[in-house]
Amino acid sequence: MTDAKELREMSDEQLALTLKDAAEHLFRLRIQSQTERLDAPTELRVNRRLIARVKTIQTERAIAKAQEEAPAEKK
């Protein structure tokens, strides 16, 4: 399980890759949950939360970047 602290230490490229992998894994879990019984049903929730954490960090970084660029334009 990756916590928010570990995610914040990742680069933008690593975050994007983590998001892609988590989304693919969630897709596979959803298909598996429809066709057969999951070994650990909580994996769905854990994966959704991981995706949400990554997207939150990406949004925070985008906002911070926009705020850094905005004062430079006003000068």
CHARMM internal coordinates of N, CA and C (Angstrom, degrees):
IC EDIT
DIST 1 N 1 CA 1.4608
DIST 1 CA 1 C 1.5182
ANGL 1 N 1 CA 1 C 109.17
DIST 1 C 2 N 1.2974
ANGL 1 CA 1 C 2 N 115.80
DIHE 1 N 1 CA 1 C 2 N 128.96
DIST 2 N 2 CA 1.4516
ANGL 1 C 2 N 2 CA 122.04
DIHE 1 CA 1 C 2 N 2 CA -179.94
DIST 2 CA 2 C 1.5241
ANGL 2 N 2 CA 2 C 108.70
DIHE 1 C 2 N 2 CA 2 C -96.68
DIST 2 C 3 N 1.3280
ANGL 2 CA 2 C 3 N 116.13
DIHE 2 N 2 CA 2 C 3 N 124.31
DIST 3 N 3 CA 1.4554
ANGL 2 C 3 N 3 CA 118.01
DIHE 2 CA 2 C 3 N 3 CA 179.06
DIST 3 CA 3 C 1.5267
ANGL 3 N 3 CA 3 C 109.80
DIHE 2 C 3 N 3 CA 3 C -94.14
DIST 3 C 4 N 1.3219
ANGL 3 CA 3 C 4 N 115.79
DIHE 3 N 3 CA 3 C 4 N 171.31
DIST 4 N 4 CA 1.4607
ANGL 3 C 4 N 4 CA 121.23
DIHE 3 CA 3 C 4 N 4 CA -174.21
DIST 4 CA 4 C 1.5240
ANGL 4 N 4 CA 4 C 111.77
DIHE 3 C 4 N 4 CA 4 C -61.49
DIST 4 C 5 N 1.3197
ANGL 4 CA 4 C 5 N 117.69
DIHE 4 N 4 CA 4 C 5 N -35.12
DIST 5 N 5 CA 1.4662
ANGL 4 C 5 N 5 CA 120.28
DIHE 4 CA 4 C 5 N 5 CA -179.13
DIST 5 CA 5 C 1.5304
ANGL 5 N 5 CA 5 C 110.42
DIHE 4 C 5 N 5 CA 5 C -62.09
DIST 5 C 6 N 1.3206
ANGL 5 CA 5 C 6 N 116.37
DIHE 5 N 5 CA 5 C 6 N -44.60
DIST 6 N 6 CA 1.4599
ANGL 5 C 6 N 6 CA 120.54
DIHE 5 CA 5 C 6 N 6 CA 178.74
DIST 6 CA 6 C 1.5300
ANGL 6 N 6 CA 6 C 110.99
DIHE 5 C 6 N 6 CA 6 C -64.29
DIST 6 C 7 N 1.3271
ANGL 6 CA 6 C 7 N 115.78
DIHE 6 N 6 CA 6 C 7 N -39.70
DIST 7 N 7 CA 1.4624
ANGL 6 C 7 N 7 CA 119.98
DIHE 6 CA 6 C 7 N 7 CA -179.31
DIST 7 CA 7 C 1.5263
ANGL 7 N 7 CA 7 C 110.81
DIHE 6 C 7 N 7 CA 7 C -65.53
DIST 7 C 8 N 1.3262
ANGL 7 CA 7 C 8 N 117.33
DIHE 7 N 7 CA 7 C 8 N -39.56
DIST 8 N 8 CA 1.4647
ANGL 7 C 8 N 8 CA 120.80
DIHE 7 CA 7 C 8 N 8 CA -179.54
DIST 8 CA 8 C 1.5245
ANGL 8 N 8 CA 8 C 111.70
DIHE 7 C 8 N 8 CA 8 C -65.25
DIST 8 C 9 N 1.3201
ANGL 8 CA 8 C 9 N 117.96
DIHE 8 N 8 CA 8 C 9 N -26.28
DIST 9 N 9 CA 1.4588
ANGL 8 C 9 N 9 CA 121.91
DIHE 8 CA 8 C 9 N 9 CA 179.31
DIST 9 CA 9 C 1.5330
ANGL 9 N 9 CA 9 C 112.44
DIHE 8 C 9 N 9 CA 9 C -79.00
DIST 9 C 10 N 1.3240
ANGL 9 CA 9 C 10 N 117.09
DIHE 9 N 9 CA 9 C 10 N -12.79
DIST 10 N 10 CA 1.4639
ANGL 9 C 10 N 10 CA 121.22
DIHE 9 CA 9 C 10 N 10 CA -178.97
DIST 10 CA 10 C 1.5265
ANGL 10 N 10 CA 10 C 110.80
DIHE 9 C 10 N 10 CA 10 C -77.67
DIST 10 C 11 N 1.3298
ANGL 10 CA 10 C 11 N 114.61
DIHE 10 N 10 CA 10 C 11 N 155.56
DIST 11 N 11 CA 1.4645
ANGL 10 C 11 N 11 CA 119.74
DIHE 10 CA 10 C 11 N 11 CA 175.25
DIST 11 CA 11 C 1.5329
ANGL 11 N 11 CA 11 C 108.62
DIHE 10 C 11 N 11 CA 11 C -78.24
DIST 11 C 12 N 1.3263
ANGL 11 CA 11 C 12 N 115.79
DIHE 11 N 11 CA 11 C 12 N 170.05
DIST 12 N 12 CA 1.4683
ANGL 11 C 12 N 12 CA 120.31
DIHE 11 CA 11 C 12 N 12 CA 179.47
DIST 12 CA 12 C 1.5309
ANGL 12 N 12 CA 12 C 111.04
DIHE 11 C 12 N 12 CA 12 C -60.88
DIST 12 C 13 N 1.3373
ANGL 12 CA 12 C 13 N 116.16
DIHE 12 N 12 CA 12 C 13 N -38.70
DIST 13 N 13 CA 1.4620
ANGL 12 C 13 N 13 CA 119.93
DIHE 12 CA 12 C 13 N 13 CA -179.55
DIST 13 CA 13 C 1.5295
ANGL 13 N 13 CA 13 C 111.29
DIHE 12 C 13 N 13 CA 13 C -66.97
DIST 13 C 14 N 1.3365
ANGL 13 CA 13 C 14 N 115.57
DIHE 13 N 13 CA 13 C 14 N -40.73
DIST 14 N 14 CA 1.4673
ANGL 13 C 14 N 14 CA 119.60
DIHE 13 CA 13 C 14 N 14 CA 178.38
DIST 14 CA 14 C 1.5194
ANGL 14 N 14 CA 14 C 110.62
DIHE 13 C 14 N 14 CA 14 C -64.70
DIST 14 C 15 N 1.3401
ANGL 14 CA 14 C 15 N 117.00
DIHE 14 N 14 CA 14 C 15 N -39.60
DIST 15 N 15 CA 1.4622
ANGL 14 C 15 N 15 CA 120.52
DIHE 14 CA 14 C 15 N 15 CA 178.27
DIST 15 CA 15 C 1.5255
ANGL 15 N 15 CA 15 C 110.56
DIHE 14 C 15 N 15 CA 15 C -63.03
DIST 15 C 16 N 1.3149
ANGL 15 CA 15 C 16 N 116.63
DIHE 15 N 15 CA 15 C 16 N -44.18
DIST 16 N 16 CA 1.4655
ANGL 15 C 16 N 16 CA 120.22
DIHE 15 CA 15 C 16 N 16 CA 179.88
DIST 16 CA 16 C 1.5257
ANGL 16 N 16 CA 16 C 110.59
DIHE 15 C 16 N 16 CA 16 C -61.87
DIST 16 C 17 N 1.3228
ANGL 16 CA 16 C 17 N 116.87
DIHE 16 N 16 CA 16 C 17 N -40.78
DIST 17 N 17 CA 1.4661
ANGL 16 C 17 N 17 CA 120.95
DIHE 16 CA 16 C 17 N 17 CA 178.97
DIST 17 CA 17 C 1.5377
ANGL 17 N 17 CA 17 C 110.44
DIHE 16 C 17 N 17 CA 17 C -66.85
DIST 17 C 18 N 1.3277
ANGL 17 CA 17 C 18 N 116.44
DIHE 17 N 17 CA 17 C 18 N -41.36
DIST 18 N 18 CA 1.4683
ANGL 17 C 18 N 18 CA 120.59
DIHE 17 CA 17 C 18 N 18 CA 178.21
DIST 18 CA 18 C 1.5147
ANGL 18 N 18 CA 18 C 110.20
DIHE 17 C 18 N 18 CA 18 C -62.23
DIST 18 C 19 N 1.3242
ANGL 18 CA 18 C 19 N 116.83
DIHE 18 N 18 CA 18 C 19 N -42.59
DIST 19 N 19 CA 1.4637
ANGL 18 C 19 N 19 CA 121.25
DIHE 18 CA 18 C 19 N 19 CA 178.79
DIST 19 CA 19 C 1.5231
ANGL 19 N 19 CA 19 C 110.95
DIHE 18 C 19 N 19 CA 19 C -61.76
DIST 19 C 20 N 1.3281
ANGL 19 CA 19 C 20 N 116.27
DIHE 19 N 19 CA 19 C 20 N -44.42
DIST 20 N 20 CA 1.4723
ANGL 19 C 20 N 20 CA 120.70
DIHE 19 CA 19 C 20 N 20 CA -179.85
DIST 20 CA 20 C 1.5356
ANGL 20 N 20 CA 20 C 110.59
DIHE 19 C 20 N 20 CA 20 C -62.23
DIST 20 C 21 N 1.3339
ANGL 20 CA 20 C 21 N 116.27
DIHE 20 N 20 CA 20 C 21 N -46.19
DIST 21 N 21 CA 1.4602
ANGL 20 C 21 N 21 CA 120.61
DIHE 20 CA 20 C 21 N 21 CA -179.88
DIST 21 CA 21 C 1.5291
ANGL 21 N 21 CA 21 C 111.31
DIHE 20 C 21 N 21 CA 21 C -63.11
DIST 21 C 22 N 1.3292
ANGL 21 CA 21 C 22 N 116.50
DIHE 21 N 21 CA 21 C 22 N -42.72
DIST 22 N 22 CA 1.4665
ANGL 21 C 22 N 22 CA 120.56
DIHE 21 CA 21 C 22 N 22 CA -179.00
DIST 22 CA 22 C 1.5226
ANGL 22 N 22 CA 22 C 110.84
DIHE 21 C 22 N 22 CA 22 C -65.90
DIST 22 C 23 N 1.3210
ANGL 22 CA 22 C 23 N 116.82
DIHE 22 N 22 CA 22 C 23 N -39.05
DIST 23 N 23 CA 1.4620
ANGL 22 C 23 N 23 CA 120.22
DIHE 22 CA 22 C 23 N 23 CA 179.21
DIST 23 CA 23 C 1.5304
ANGL 23 N 23 CA 23 C 111.04
DIHE 22 C 23 N 23 CA 23 C -65.90
DIST 23 C 24 N 1.3268
ANGL 23 CA 23 C 24 N 116.43
DIHE 23 N 23 CA 23 C 24 N -41.18
DIST 24 N 24 CA 1.4676
ANGL 23 C 24 N 24 CA 119.87
DIHE 23 CA 23 C 24 N 24 CA 177.76
DIST 24 CA 24 C 1.5314
ANGL 24 N 24 CA 24 C 110.79
DIHE 23 C 24 N 24 CA 24 C -65.16
DIST 24 C 25 N 1.3279
ANGL 24 CA 24 C 25 N 115.91
DIHE 24 N 24 CA 24 C 25 N -41.51
DIST 25 N 25 CA 1.4662
ANGL 24 C 25 N 25 CA 120.05
DIHE 24 CA 24 C 25 N 25 CA 179.75
DIST 25 CA 25 C 1.5281
ANGL 25 N 25 CA 25 C 110.44
DIHE 24 C 25 N 25 CA 25 C -65.11
DIST 25 C 26 N 1.3329
ANGL 25 CA 25 C 26 N 116.92
DIHE 25 N 25 CA 25 C 26 N -40.37
DIST 26 N 26 CA 1.4617
ANGL 25 C 26 N 26 CA 120.63
DIHE 25 CA 25 C 26 N 26 CA 178.09
DIST 26 CA 26 C 1.5178
ANGL 26 N 26 CA 26 C 110.54
DIHE 25 C 26 N 26 CA 26 C -63.13
DIST 26 C 27 N 1.3286
ANGL 26 CA 26 C 27 N 116.88
DIHE 26 N 26 CA 26 C 27 N -40.64
DIST 27 N 27 CA 1.4583
ANGL 26 C 27 N 27 CA 120.73
DIHE 26 CA 26 C 27 N 27 CA 177.61
DIST 27 CA 27 C 1.5251
ANGL 27 N 27 CA 27 C 110.93
DIHE 26 C 27 N 27 CA 27 C -59.54
DIST 27 C 28 N 1.3408
ANGL 27 CA 27 C 28 N 115.25
DIHE 27 N 27 CA 27 C 28 N -47.16
DIST 28 N 28 CA 1.4689
ANGL 27 C 28 N 28 CA 119.32
DIHE 27 CA 27 C 28 N 28 CA 179.55
DIST 28 CA 28 C 1.5296
ANGL 28 N 28 CA 28 C 111.11
DIHE 27 C 28 N 28 CA 28 C -62.10
DIST 28 C 29 N 1.3213
ANGL 28 CA 28 C 29 N 116.54
DIHE 28 N 28 CA 28 C 29 N -39.95
DIST 29 N 29 CA 1.4678
ANGL 28 C 29 N 29 CA 120.33
DIHE 28 CA 28 C 29 N 29 CA 179.15
DIST 29 CA 29 C 1.5294
ANGL 29 N 29 CA 29 C 111.27
DIHE 28 C 29 N 29 CA 29 C -64.24
DIST 29 C 30 N 1.3171
ANGL 29 CA 29 C 30 N 116.00
DIHE 29 N 29 CA 29 C 30 N -40.71
DIST 30 N 30 CA 1.4749
ANGL 29 C 30 N 30 CA 119.51
DIHE 29 CA 29 C 30 N 30 CA 179.66
DIST 30 CA 30 C 1.5209
ANGL 30 N 30 CA 30 C 111.09
DIHE 29 C 30 N 30 CA 30 C -63.85
DIST 30 C 31 N 1.3279
ANGL 30 CA 30 C 31 N 116.46
DIHE 30 N 30 CA 30 C 31 N -42.91
DIST 31 N 31 CA 1.4710
ANGL 30 C 31 N 31 CA 120.45
DIHE 30 CA 30 C 31 N 31 CA 177.81
DIST 31 CA 31 C 1.5244
ANGL 31 N 31 CA 31 C 109.46
DIHE 30 C 31 N 31 CA 31 C -62.61
DIST 31 C 32 N 1.3319
ANGL 31 CA 31 C 32 N 115.78
DIHE 31 N 31 CA 31 C 32 N -45.62
DIST 32 N 32 CA 1.4568
ANGL 31 C 32 N 32 CA 120.55
DIHE 31 CA 31 C 32 N 32 CA -179.20
DIST 32 CA 32 C 1.5336
ANGL 32 N 32 CA 32 C 110.78
DIHE 31 C 32 N 32 CA 32 C -62.96
DIST 32 C 33 N 1.3138
ANGL 32 CA 32 C 33 N 117.49
DIHE 32 N 32 CA 32 C 33 N -37.28
DIST 33 N 33 CA 1.4659
ANGL 32 C 33 N 33 CA 119.87
DIHE 32 CA 32 C 33 N 33 CA -178.76
DIST 33 CA 33 C 1.5226
ANGL 33 N 33 CA 33 C 111.12
DIHE 32 C 33 N 33 CA 33 C -67.79
DIST 33 C 34 N 1.3264
ANGL 33 CA 33 C 34 N 116.84
DIHE 33 N 33 CA 33 C 34 N -27.19
DIST 34 N 34 CA 1.4602
ANGL 33 C 34 N 34 CA 120.14
DIHE 33 CA 33 C 34 N 34 CA 178.68
DIST 34 CA 34 C 1.5265
ANGL 34 N 34 CA 34 C 112.36
DIHE 33 C 34 N 34 CA 34 C -81.06
DIST 34 C 35 N 1.3165
ANGL 34 CA 34 C 35 N 116.27
DIHE 34 N 34 CA 34 C 35 N -30.93
DIST 35 N 35 CA 1.4603
ANGL 34 C 35 N 35 CA 119.52
DIHE 34 CA 34 C 35 N 35 CA -174.26
DIST 35 CA 35 C 1.5230
ANGL 35 N 35 CA 35 C 113.42
DIHE 34 C 35 N 35 CA 35 C -97.31
DIST 35 C 36 N 1.3284
ANGL 35 CA 35 C 36 N 116.44
DIHE 35 N 35 CA 35 C 36 N -27.34
DIST 36 N 36 CA 1.4668
ANGL 35 C 36 N 36 CA 119.31
DIHE 35 CA 35 C 36 N 36 CA -179.36
DIST 36 CA 36 C 1.5233
ANGL 36 N 36 CA 36 C 109.68
DIHE 35 C 36 N 36 CA 36 C -152.73
DIST 36 C 37 N 1.2789
ANGL 36 CA 36 C 37 N 115.77
DIHE 36 N 36 CA 36 C 37 N 176.75
DIST 37 N 37 CA 1.4590
ANGL 36 C 37 N 37 CA 120.55
DIHE 36 CA 36 C 37 N 37 CA -179.14
DIST 37 CA 37 C 1.5340
ANGL 37 N 37 CA 37 C 110.52
DIHE 36 C 37 N 37 CA 37 C -80.34
DIST 37 C 38 N 1.3325
ANGL 37 CA 37 C 38 N 115.85
DIHE 37 N 37 CA 37 C 38 N 134.97
DIST 38 N 38 CA 1.4654
ANGL 37 C 38 N 38 CA 120.15
DIHE 37 CA 37 C 38 N 38 CA 178.32
DIST 38 CA 38 C 1.5241
ANGL 38 N 38 CA 38 C 110.22
DIHE 37 C 38 N 38 CA 38 C -78.99
DIST 38 C 39 N 1.3385
ANGL 38 CA 38 C 39 N 115.93
DIHE 38 N 38 CA 38 C 39 N 145.68
DIST 39 N 39 CA 1.4596
ANGL 38 C 39 N 39 CA 120.53
DIHE 38 CA 38 C 39 N 39 CA 176.26
DIST 39 CA 39 C 1.5236
ANGL 39 N 39 CA 39 C 110.28
DIHE 38 C 39 N 39 CA 39 C -67.32
DIST 39 C 40 N 1.3357
ANGL 39 CA 39 C 40 N 115.34
DIHE 39 N 39 CA 39 C 40 N -41.98
DIST 40 N 40 CA 1.4662
ANGL 39 C 40 N 40 CA 120.86
DIHE 39 CA 39 C 40 N 40 CA -179.02
DIST 40 CA 40 C 1.5314
ANGL 40 N 40 CA 40 C 108.65
DIHE 39 C 40 N 40 CA 40 C -134.02
DIST 40 C 41 N 1.3310
ANGL 40 CA 40 C 41 N 117.29
DIHE 40 N 40 CA 40 C 41 N 94.92
DIST 41 N 41 CA 1.4675
ANGL 40 C 41 N 41 CA 120.55
DIHE 40 CA 40 C 41 N 41 CA -177.55
DIST 41 CA 41 C 1.5285
ANGL 41 N 41 CA 41 C 113.61
DIHE 40 C 41 N 41 CA 41 C -59.97
DIST 41 C 42 N 1.3276
ANGL 41 CA 41 C 42 N 116.90
DIHE 41 N 41 CA 41 C 42 N -23.23
DIST 42 N 42 CA 1.4680
ANGL 41 C 42 N 42 CA 119.53
DIHE 41 CA 41 C 42 N 42 CA -179.87
DIST 42 CA 42 C 1.5292
ANGL 42 N 42 CA 42 C 112.10
DIHE 41 C 42 N 42 CA 42 C -70.67
DIST 42 C 43 N 1.3295
ANGL 42 CA 42 C 43 N 117.18
DIHE 42 N 42 CA 42 C 43 N -13.06
DIST 43 N 43 CA 1.4605
ANGL 42 C 43 N 43 CA 120.77
DIHE 42 CA 42 C 43 N 43 CA 178.15
DIST 43 CA 43 C 1.5231
ANGL 43 N 43 CA 43 C 111.51
DIHE 42 C 43 N 43 CA 43 C -59.63
DIST 43 C 44 N 1.3272
ANGL 43 CA 43 C 44 N 117.08
DIHE 43 N 43 CA 43 C 44 N -34.13
DIST 44 N 44 CA 1.4581
ANGL 43 C 44 N 44 CA 120.16
DIHE 43 CA 43 C 44 N 44 CA 178.52
DIST 44 CA 44 C 1.5212
ANGL 44 N 44 CA 44 C 110.50
DIHE 43 C 44 N 44 CA 44 C -60.77
DIST 44 C 45 N 1.3148
ANGL 44 CA 44 C 45 N 117.21
DIHE 44 N 44 CA 44 C 45 N -48.98
DIST 45 N 45 CA 1.4633
ANGL 44 C 45 N 45 CA 121.70
DIHE 44 CA 44 C 45 N 45 CA -179.05
DIST 45 CA 45 C 1.5310
ANGL 45 N 45 CA 45 C 111.16
DIHE 44 C 45 N 45 CA 45 C -64.69
DIST 45 C 46 N 1.3237
ANGL 45 CA 45 C 46 N 116.08
DIHE 45 N 45 CA 45 C 46 N -42.95
DIST 46 N 46 CA 1.4640
ANGL 45 C 46 N 46 CA 120.89
DIHE 45 CA 45 C 46 N 46 CA -179.53
DIST 46 CA 46 C 1.5283
ANGL 46 N 46 CA 46 C 109.81
DIHE 45 C 46 N 46 CA 46 C -60.64
DIST 46 C 47 N 1.3145
ANGL 46 CA 46 C 47 N 116.53
DIHE 46 N 46 CA 46 C 47 N -42.69
DIST 47 N 47 CA 1.4585
ANGL 46 C 47 N 47 CA 120.81
DIHE 46 CA 46 C 47 N 47 CA -178.87
DIST 47 CA 47 C 1.5211
ANGL 47 N 47 CA 47 C 111.74
DIHE 46 C 47 N 47 CA 47 C -68.22
DIST 47 C 48 N 1.3337
ANGL 47 CA 47 C 48 N 116.85
DIHE 47 N 47 CA 47 C 48 N -42.09
DIST 48 N 48 CA 1.4694
ANGL 47 C 48 N 48 CA 120.00
DIHE 47 CA 47 C 48 N 48 CA 177.46
DIST 48 CA 48 C 1.5234
ANGL 48 N 48 CA 48 C 110.81
DIHE 47 C 48 N 48 CA 48 C -60.35
DIST 48 C 49 N 1.3188
ANGL 48 CA 48 C 49 N 116.39
DIHE 48 N 48 CA 48 C 49 N -40.94
DIST 49 N 49 CA 1.4623
ANGL 48 C 49 N 49 CA 120.24
DIHE 48 CA 48 C 49 N 49 CA -179.40
DIST 49 CA 49 C 1.5265
ANGL 49 N 49 CA 49 C 111.36
DIHE 48 C 49 N 49 CA 49 C -69.01
DIST 49 C 50 N 1.3290
ANGL 49 CA 49 C 50 N 117.40
DIHE 49 N 49 CA 49 C 50 N -36.06
DIST 50 N 50 CA 1.4599
ANGL 49 C 50 N 50 CA 120.59
DIHE 49 CA 49 C 50 N 50 CA 176.14
DIST 50 CA 50 C 1.5259
ANGL 50 N 50 CA 50 C 110.36
DIHE 49 C 50 N 50 CA 50 C -61.94
DIST 50 C 51 N 1.3306
ANGL 50 CA 50 C 51 N 115.97
DIHE 50 N 50 CA 50 C 51 N -44.42
DIST 51 N 51 CA 1.4605
ANGL 50 C 51 N 51 CA 120.67
DIHE 50 CA 50 C 51 N 51 CA 178.54
DIST 51 CA 51 C 1.5312
ANGL 51 N 51 CA 51 C 109.95
DIHE 50 C 51 N 51 CA 51 C -61.19
DIST 51 C 52 N 1.3271
ANGL 51 CA 51 C 52 N 116.64
DIHE 51 N 51 CA 51 C 52 N -42.99
DIST 52 N 52 CA 1.4655
ANGL 51 C 52 N 52 CA 120.57
DIHE 51 CA 51 C 52 N 52 CA 179.45
DIST 52 CA 52 C 1.5252
ANGL 52 N 52 CA 52 C 111.16
DIHE 51 C 52 N 52 CA 52 C -63.44
DIST 52 C 53 N 1.3249
ANGL 52 CA 52 C 53 N 117.58
DIHE 52 N 52 CA 52 C 53 N -41.00
DIST 53 N 53 CA 1.4641
ANGL 52 C 53 N 53 CA 120.93
DIHE 52 CA 52 C 53 N 53 CA 178.80
DIST 53 CA 53 C 1.5267
ANGL 53 N 53 CA 53 C 111.52
DIHE 52 C 53 N 53 CA 53 C -62.02
DIST 53 C 54 N 1.3332
ANGL 53 CA 53 C 54 N 115.33
DIHE 53 N 53 CA 53 C 54 N -45.09
DIST 54 N 54 CA 1.4624
ANGL 53 C 54 N 54 CA 119.82
DIHE 53 CA 53 C 54 N 54 CA -178.84
DIST 54 CA 54 C 1.5275
ANGL 54 N 54 CA 54 C 110.00
DIHE 53 C 54 N 54 CA 54 C -63.54
DIST 54 C 55 N 1.3291
ANGL 54 CA 54 C 55 N 116.91
DIHE 54 N 54 CA 54 C 55 N -45.01
DIST 55 N 55 CA 1.4623
ANGL 54 C 55 N 55 CA 120.11
DIHE 54 CA 54 C 55 N 55 CA -179.77
DIST 55 CA 55 C 1.5197
ANGL 55 N 55 CA 55 C 111.08
DIHE 54 C 55 N 55 CA 55 C -64.27
DIST 55 C 56 N 1.3242
ANGL 55 CA 55 C 56 N 117.68
DIHE 55 N 55 CA 55 C 56 N -37.30
DIST 56 N 56 CA 1.4598
ANGL 55 C 56 N 56 CA 121.31
DIHE 55 CA 55 C 56 N 56 CA 178.09
DIST 56 CA 56 C 1.5205
ANGL 56 N 56 CA 56 C 110.81
DIHE 55 C 56 N 56 CA 56 C -62.60
DIST 56 C 57 N 1.3224
ANGL 56 CA 56 C 57 N 116.53
DIHE 56 N 56 CA 56 C 57 N -45.05
DIST 57 N 57 CA 1.4669
ANGL 56 C 57 N 57 CA 120.78
DIHE 56 CA 56 C 57 N 57 CA -179.86
DIST 57 CA 57 C 1.5284
ANGL 57 N 57 CA 57 C 110.25
DIHE 56 C 57 N 57 CA 57 C -65.33
DIST 57 C 58 N 1.3305
ANGL 57 CA 57 C 58 N 117.09
DIHE 57 N 57 CA 57 C 58 N -40.21
DIST 58 N 58 CA 1.4596
ANGL 57 C 58 N 58 CA 120.19
DIHE 57 CA 57 C 58 N 58 CA 178.05
DIST 58 CA 58 C 1.5346
ANGL 58 N 58 CA 58 C 110.55
DIHE 57 C 58 N 58 CA 58 C -62.97
DIST 58 C 59 N 1.3235
ANGL 58 CA 58 C 59 N 117.55
DIHE 58 N 58 CA 58 C 59 N -40.53
DIST 59 N 59 CA 1.4542
ANGL 58 C 59 N 59 CA 121.54
DIHE 58 CA 58 C 59 N 59 CA 178.47
DIST 59 CA 59 C 1.5199
ANGL 59 N 59 CA 59 C 110.87
DIHE 58 C 59 N 59 CA 59 C -66.05
DIST 59 C 60 N 1.3304
ANGL 59 CA 59 C 60 N 116.88
DIHE 59 N 59 CA 59 C 60 N -42.91
DIST 60 N 60 CA 1.4665
ANGL 59 C 60 N 60 CA 120.34
DIHE 59 CA 59 C 60 N 60 CA 177.93
DIST 60 CA 60 C 1.5251
ANGL 60 N 60 CA 60 C 110.57
DIHE 59 C 60 N 60 CA 60 C -59.05
DIST 60 C 61 N 1.3162
ANGL 60 CA 60 C 61 N 116.62
DIHE 60 N 60 CA 60 C 61 N -42.81
DIST 61 N 61 CA 1.4636
ANGL 60 C 61 N 61 CA 120.13
DIHE 60 CA 60 C 61 N 61 CA -179.82
DIST 61 CA 61 C 1.5240
ANGL 61 N 61 CA 61 C 111.31
DIHE 60 C 61 N 61 CA 61 C -66.92
DIST 61 C 62 N 1.3221
ANGL 61 CA 61 C 62 N 116.87
DIHE 61 N 61 CA 61 C 62 N -38.54
DIST 62 N 62 CA 1.4671
ANGL 61 C 62 N 62 CA 120.31
DIHE 61 CA 61 C 62 N 62 CA 179.03
DIST 62 CA 62 C 1.5255
ANGL 62 N 62 CA 62 C 110.45
DIHE 61 C 62 N 62 CA 62 C -65.13
DIST 62 C 63 N 1.3233
ANGL 62 CA 62 C 63 N 117.26
DIHE 62 N 62 CA 62 C 63 N -41.23
DIST 63 N 63 CA 1.4658
ANGL 62 C 63 N 63 CA 121.33
DIHE 62 CA 62 C 63 N 63 CA 178.68
DIST 63 CA 63 C 1.5265
ANGL 63 N 63 CA 63 C 109.93
DIHE 62 C 63 N 63 CA 63 C -65.17
DIST 63 C 64 N 1.3214
ANGL 63 CA 63 C 64 N 116.82
DIHE 63 N 63 CA 63 C 64 N -44.30
DIST 64 N 64 CA 1.4668
ANGL 63 C 64 N 64 CA 120.66
DIHE 63 CA 63 C 64 N 64 CA 179.60
DIST 64 CA 64 C 1.5252
ANGL 64 N 64 CA 64 C 110.53
DIHE 63 C 64 N 64 CA 64 C -61.69
DIST 64 C 65 N 1.3171
ANGL 64 CA 64 C 65 N 117.02
DIHE 64 N 64 CA 64 C 65 N -40.88
DIST 65 N 65 CA 1.4591
ANGL 64 C 65 N 65 CA 121.15
DIHE 64 CA 64 C 65 N 65 CA 179.43
DIST 65 CA 65 C 1.5263
ANGL 65 N 65 CA 65 C 110.60
DIHE 64 C 65 N 65 CA 65 C -65.53
DIST 65 C 66 N 1.3305
ANGL 65 CA 65 C 66 N 116.97
DIHE 65 N 65 CA 65 C 66 N -41.12
DIST 66 N 66 CA 1.4629
ANGL 65 C 66 N 66 CA 121.24
DIHE 65 CA 65 C 66 N 66 CA 179.06
DIST 66 CA 66 C 1.5254
ANGL 66 N 66 CA 66 C 110.70
DIHE 65 C 66 N 66 CA 66 C -65.32
DIST 66 C 67 N 1.3177
ANGL 66 CA 66 C 67 N 116.82
DIHE 66 N 66 CA 66 C 67 N -37.07
DIST 67 N 67 CA 1.4628
ANGL 66 C 67 N 67 CA 120.08
DIHE 66 CA 66 C 67 N 67 CA 179.59
DIST 67 CA 67 C 1.5242
ANGL 67 N 67 CA 67 C 111.19
DIHE 66 C 67 N 67 CA 67 C -71.31
DIST 67 C 68 N 1.3222
ANGL 67 CA 67 C 68 N 117.79
DIHE 67 N 67 CA 67 C 68 N -31.72
DIST 68 N 68 CA 1.4575
ANGL 67 C 68 N 68 CA 120.66
DIHE 67 CA 67 C 68 N 68 CA 176.61
DIST 68 CA 68 C 1.5236
ANGL 68 N 68 CA 68 C 110.79
DIHE 67 C 68 N 68 CA 68 C -68.66
DIST 68 C 69 N 1.3253
ANGL 68 CA 68 C 69 N 116.64
DIHE 68 N 68 CA 68 C 69 N -37.15
DIST 69 N 69 CA 1.4513
ANGL 68 C 69 N 69 CA 120.78
DIHE 68 CA 68 C 69 N 69 CA -177.78
DIST 69 CA 69 C 1.5226
ANGL 69 N 69 CA 69 C 111.95
DIHE 68 C 69 N 69 CA 69 C -78.78
DIST 69 C 70 N 1.3111
ANGL 69 CA 69 C 70 N 118.42
DIHE 69 N 69 CA 69 C 70 N -31.91
DIST 70 N 70 CA 1.4717
ANGL 69 C 70 N 70 CA 122.38
DIHE 69 CA 69 C 70 N 70 CA -176.40
DIST 70 CA 70 C 1.5303
ANGL 70 N 70 CA 70 C 111.81
DIHE 69 C 70 N 70 CA 70 C -62.14
DIST 70 C 71 N 1.3257
ANGL 70 CA 70 C 71 N 122.06
DIHE 70 N 70 CA 70 C 71 N -48.59
DIST 71 N 71 CA 1.4667
ANGL 70 C 71 N 71 CA 119.87
DIHE 70 CA 70 C 71 N 71 CA 179.14
DIST 71 CA 71 C 1.5276
ANGL 71 N 71 CA 71 C 112.63
DIHE 70 C 71 N 71 CA 71 C -62.71
DIST 71 C 72 N 1.3032
ANGL 71 CA 71 C 72 N 117.60
DIHE 71 N 71 CA 71 C 72 N -31.13
DIST 72 N 72 CA 1.4591
ANGL 71 C 72 N 72 CA 121.36
DIHE 71 CA 71 C 72 N 72 CA 179.74
DIST 72 CA 72 C 1.5285
ANGL 72 N 72 CA 72 C 110.42
DIHE 71 C 72 N 72 CA 72 C -66.40
DIST 72 C 73 N 1.3165
ANGL 72 CA 72 C 73 N 118.05
DIHE 72 N 72 CA 72 C 73 N -31.36
DIST 73 N 73 CA 1.4539
ANGL 72 C 73 N 73 CA 122.04
DIHE 72 CA 72 C 73 N 73 CA -179.54
DIST 73 CA 73 C 1.5268
ANGL 73 N 73 CA 73 C 111.00
DIHE 72 C 73 N 73 CA 73 C -74.91
DIST 73 C 74 N 1.3108
ANGL 73 CA 73 C 74 N 117.56
DIHE 73 N 73 CA 73 C 74 N -28.31
DIST 74 N 74 CA 1.4665
ANGL 73 C 74 N 74 CA 121.37
DIHE 73 CA 73 C 74 N 74 CA -176.97
DIST 74 CA 74 C 1.5268
ANGL 74 N 74 CA 74 C 112.06
DIHE 73 C 74 N 74 CA 74 C -75.38
DIST 74 C 75 N 1.3277
ANGL 74 CA 74 C 75 N 118.03
DIHE 74 N 74 CA 74 C 75 N -20.75
DIST 75 N 75 CA 1.4671
ANGL 74 C 75 N 75 CA 121.44
DIHE 74 CA 74 C 75 N 75 CA -175.72
DIST 75 CA 75 C 1.5044
ANGL 75 N 75 CA 75 C 112.20
DIHE 74 C 75 N 75 CA 75 C -71.60
END
COOR INIT
IC SEED 1 N 1 CA 1 C
IC BUILD
